[in-house]
Amino acid sequence: MATHTGQHSPGSSSFRDDKKTIARLPSSDSTDSDALRLAALGYDQSMERKFSVWSLLGVGFSLTNSWFGLSSALVTGINSGGTALVIYGVILVACVSSCVAISLSELSSAMPSAGGQYYWAHELAPKRYKNLASYFVGWFSWAGSIFTSASVALGLGLAVVGCYQLSHPDYVINTYHVFAAYQCINAVAAVFNCYGKLLPRIATAFLYISLISFATILITIPSVTPVHQPASFVFATFINNTGYSQNGLAFIVGLIGTNWPFACLDSATHLAEEVPRPERNIPIAICGTVAIGFTTAWFFAVAMFFSLYGSIEDLTGTPTATPILALFASALTGRRGQIAGAIVLESMILTTGMGCMIASHTWQSRLVWSFARDGGVPGHKYLSHIDRKLDVPVRAHLVSCGLVAVVGCLYLGSYTAFNSMVTACIVLLYLSYAVPVGCLVFHYGRSNLKHGPFWLGKIGLFANIVLLAWTLFTLVMYSFPYTMPVTAGNMNYVSVVYAVVTAIVVVDWFARGRKAYGMKEMEREERRASVGSLVRG
């Protein structure tokens, strides 16, 4: 639909509404400036700017939380490349993630909007396709966020049940027990996100909890383990239990486990309307997340592998279904309170993981709320509501949490199919980044973008190219089966997930989206023109 760019006269209702919106803003010069800049993008200031750069970093790092993610995905890497895959895979993915962070930081600095990548796609894509490109990006982002929350909830659910199994050796883990733990974790995290004014404190608290837990485990386990593995084991052990004859292909399949802890780097961008000076603070949060994430994840992996007491097979075959818990228990062998000590250390990971789950809910709720504000989803008028008392998009939040609960039901039917959604959460998010970045590089032109304070010139261009290349790489290579030979039980169904998500988007686009999304674009352009008239007046 063609963009409407006509301006309103000072007597028009839209002009009066924008004037009232700006008049209601707090008196801080910084807040006024942020709200005016947001209005220039076509949006009202709907929530308080309550996050500081530190609490924003808390949300970003709590969600990515690379050392926690690595502990949850440890078994994937071990089976597909051994310790070498984890050690060097973290370095590789961290380098790629640095390029992703730079690309997202440049765009968020230039156009700080809660819509993030779907808004950037609209602004940078060819005029004829900008609505469609933005629409697909918005849906891919939301689907990726739902699958991410589901994967975090499953990891925590397995850890909870694993702790019980460790203290009750005769207990055999059942699927429905993990499912019940999954649903409880999702529900508890949902409650935290219903109180917007507390979220900055919660995010900051979990940032400290994560770092303190990391330091405690990093010091404790190497100190108490009966023996230490040689450096050759930590840095040069390659294991291929995938069935692939080529070790290189096994390494690539195993990268999924090291890539997952560095996903979701866009989370801070969707809080652009809740933090002052977002053009500066969001890039700090994104880049800081990668820096802290790599440092903690790599040293955690090295320390744990040096402290392994027993064999790798003991980890992969543990009845707790939680390899890191088995590693803790083996390191405490011969110590008084071995089981209790392992559970205490795992509880630190669980607490850190709850921070990750809460941050994931914060992220997904802001994403779907902003997308609904632009008419991107069915029921957009309902989902775009903000509860003024709680300062939270409660409806969008609860609907998203409900979808996470529904996705969890798939675990009861097929663990393999559920794992495919974990892979999908990585690739769908990369695709959502690649569309606006590709439009910037190949259509709009980096030199034509009115960039913000974070802009790295040629380094930024290099980062853009790496992001695009890595997206294509993951789209193809992460679709390979996890093991060979392929059966219905071990097949990688991620291609099916892509097809289902795409089908939903296409049906909604033709049934409702192209009209509703186009109308919202017209409203946004009218508001831009009104604000321009107000500022000039």
Helices and strands as residue ranges (DSSP letters): H 13-23, H 29-40, H 53-64, H 66-72, H 74-79, H 82-110, H 117-124, H 130-167, H 175-192, G 196-198, H 199-224, H 231-236, H 247-259, G 260-262, G 267-274, H 278-306, H 312-316, H 323-331, H 338-373, H 380-383, H 394-413, H 415-439, I 440-444, G 446-448, H 458-477, H 494-508, I 509-513, H 514-536
